[in-house]
Amino acid sequence: MLCLKKLAKVYRTTEIETTALRAIDLRIAAGEFVAIMGPSGCGKSTLLNIIGMIDRPSGGEYWFADRNIAGWSESQLSDLRKETVGFVFQSFNLVDELNVFENVEIALMYHREVSARDRKSRVQAALERMKIGHRARHRPQQLSGGQQQRTAIARAVVSRPKLILADEPTGNLDSATGEEVMQLLTELNGEGTTIVMVTHSRQHAEYAHRIINLLDGAVVTEDIRKIA
Amino acid sequence: MLRHYLVTAARSLTYHKLYSVINIAGLSIGLAAAILIVLYVRDQLSYDKWIPQTRQLYRLERANPVPGHGIEHSAQCPFPVLTAVGNEISQVRAVTHVVPEQMTVHVGDRLFHEKLTLVDPNFFQVIRLPLVRGDPASVLSQPESIVVSESFARKYFGSADPIGRILAVNPDHSSACAPSDSACLNATYPLRVTGVLRDVPHNTHLIADLIVPNTSRTDAMPQSGKSSNWLASDFAFGYVELAPGANPAAVVAQIGPLLDRLVDVKKFGFSGRLSQMDHYDLTPFQEVHLTSDENGGMKPPGSWTTVYGFAAIAALIVLIACCNVMNLATARASLRSREIALRKLGGAKRSQLVAQLLGEAVLMACVSLAIALSLVEVLLPAFARFLAEPVSLHYASDWRLIAFLVAGAILVGLLGGLYPALVLSGFRPAEALKPGGIGTSGSGMLRAALVVAQFAISIGLGVGAVVVLRQIDYARHIDLGINREGVVVVDGLRRMTPTERESFASALKTNPDIESVAYSRGAPFALMGWLTRVQVPGKPEVDGEILNMSPEFPALYGMRLLAGRLLSSDHAEDVATTDSASNIMINAAMAQRLGLSPQEAVGKRVSGLGHEGGSTIVGVLSNANLRSVRDPLEPMVFYFNRSGPYANMSSLSIRIRGDRAQDTLAFIDRTWRAFEPGATIERYFVSDLFSDYFRQGDREGALLGLFVGIAIFIACLGLFGLAVFTAERRTKEIGVRKIAGARTTDIVGLMLWRISVPVLIANVVAWPVVYHYLRQWLDGYAYRISLSPLYFLLGGAAALAIAWATVFAHTLRLARSSPVHALRYE
């Protein structure tokens, strides 16, 4: 599905240069569930952002479905991203001013091929599936952490992406709710969605087929759990 | 503690630069504009307040119903009326007549054209203008005396002592002399300087540089006019000093019966009583400039409308700046919530926090005031020049005003800071310290309301300014039906006998650059026509204006002949020698009122013009408004009276060719001197006189535009600040939307729409209010633009465009930024 070759990311300010990623080689096949682990500051989130096309590499190649997209323009990336990628964040990133339904709707708002009616029904379906249909008119602040993350996952899946990127999706949740979220992700993976997840939790990483350990911007080990 | 607050306040100002700049720039500019307006308003209100002992002083003014015009208010009053009021009403302590006259003053062989003021000998005891030399009680007791102001004394005599010096004065005595008595018309009288007046400042409604007792032979008003001209004011002003404690209303109530007792109006050809025709009122001396001077005072009038209007604009500008302070402070509240929470943990009471936050707002207002005062310092000279009023600000002598401004700035600080202080100090520390801090959704409604208010005010002012400026422009360019370009008028022709006048005209016509000349009683926009009531047998009576003019007049001003023929010197019937006219012309409006087409009107006999057996209409002229754009077009009667006692052919209109105007003017001046060596020429271009009508309007219009621009600018500053802060708070949302596939255009569109909503609401709020006031204002004009909805739509569109332009760049930058940063924001 995607393939990174000698991928690098360097942050520059006027005074210092920080290398976040150095020469990453990584291949992720369609339908895989991959977990990325590593200590704080090792480049996990940067890698995830680049995979999700919301950040650009400083060097190397990024092949997505047989196209090297490393040099694509913002709007090309934007179009590709909205077709293929869904995001789940540790801090949920729900918009306080919008209610649950509207938050999920955002993910389909910019798909011009989806009619308003379709959009409404798909959002409703996604909410039902995440068991928060009854909270559709509530604001994020009125929900529990688990409900907020389920909303965020609903938002990530409603556009039916091939790839879901989850950045510490359980980081802000208690263990029971965390398990619930992992079950959801596993379920989505079972339906064929590729999942790349950054996590600190060994236990949650065990849900993945493959664990990639990063240290100082480089892949140190790959730990293959199961064969898909 | 105080020092700590001051330091925190100063830190807060310097740390949040954008916020401080927006607030301080907005407040400084707003306060500077407000101070300039305050200075202007103060100057307008200061008129005549500096003259001592004016509390019991009033101006007696007449109002009389004029057919077709409603009640016509005048600033003047007939000479004998004031005399009678002074003699017969016991609560009146004294009266004094004041009549400004233009005269030629001879000093050696130098000639000056001056405005002299003819007054009762008691003048300085009633209106106590300060004298440098001379005793107020006796300085005017000798008939042939004159009191000069210090600067006029210097102009005439240099540094020499003016007392006892002689000024020879050549007045316009035409109404006192027989029309053919050349010696009487050109007499010069010596006046002895008996006193020196301290220069009167600009802020008085009086013309008082050269003061002459009206017992002098120079007085142009004939004795008969002083004693028996009960019905005409003749540019005479009357001042009344009431006895201490006297009630002006009680005095006014006695005037009607008094006049009815003294005057028999039947002698003047009227029925009924004088009190039914003329009403009198007393206007307090200090209020004359702003109230009744507009009805024909000595100097250009002020107006309460303008004073109130500008004061309102000043208040609105400051209000808009206050909104900014309030708005940005609440918008920023989440940024400061942590500091406030920590102070609370440290034991700060809410009242202490309110004091601290208010202190910051007040400090900011005071900094702004200091900047505003510097701005005023820089701008004041230009402002004064522009107003043509020496408005000024002296810190030492104007300490009261400065104190007022400081108090005002503190009030502005409190006003702008109170709500944010209450909101901020009310945060619960636990919430404020949570990750993500505190949303300020509670004050979101208030911010929206403030933005709506600011924009409603701005839109209102903007639409108002555009309509006012359009109306001024429209009035200036309206087709009044006369060609006013290239016409020079020479006034003061009454000092010539009819024969001299005609030779003067012939002499001028020898110049090939002079196309034509015509004389008339007054010139366009300075007519001395009078009202008359005419009737065609079998039709209702019609009121109209009657004008004496030579037959060349219509052609010279480009008035067209619609039917019949022009009057002509060659037809004996066309030339009146008494006040009754045999043959007349009328304008189209008169024909219409008479119920006749121009063709039908020709040949009709008209009664009411004093000619036995009626007068005959020989021609009908196209409509021309010879008065002003303020007045509607009048039905008119034109006749030609060459030499009758009331002919009063005072003005000569001269149409000159444009290319060598300077030479032609010099030729006119030379010719005048040859005919009238003892008097200076009074000449002007008709187009200049016309422009004079608009000078004040233009000035006020330009000021209005400027201040409205400032108001809108300040509102935009606030909007910009708000957009920045809201956008910052919305970075997460923008990030989420971008991840969902929103393009830059989608984001920008969304942000602009959010800005548009309050602007659109502001339109709905502003339109009806503005419509109401503009409707009222326009009704004051005879010729007015229609209040098209386009003004409102364009005003709304402009507001929207300005709002968009204000926030566009920032929004674009934000929309383009990578969503990674946005999502890391928390």
Interface residues (C-beta under 8 A of the other chain):
Chain A: N49 G52 I54 D55 E74 S75 S78 D79 R81 K82 E83 V85 F87 F89 S91 N93 L94 V95 D96 E97 L98 N103 I106 A107 L108 M109 Y110 H111 Q141 R155 S159
Chain B: G439 S441 K732 E733 G735 V736 R737 K738 I739 A740 G741 A742 R743 T744 D746 R816 S818 P819 V820 L823 E826
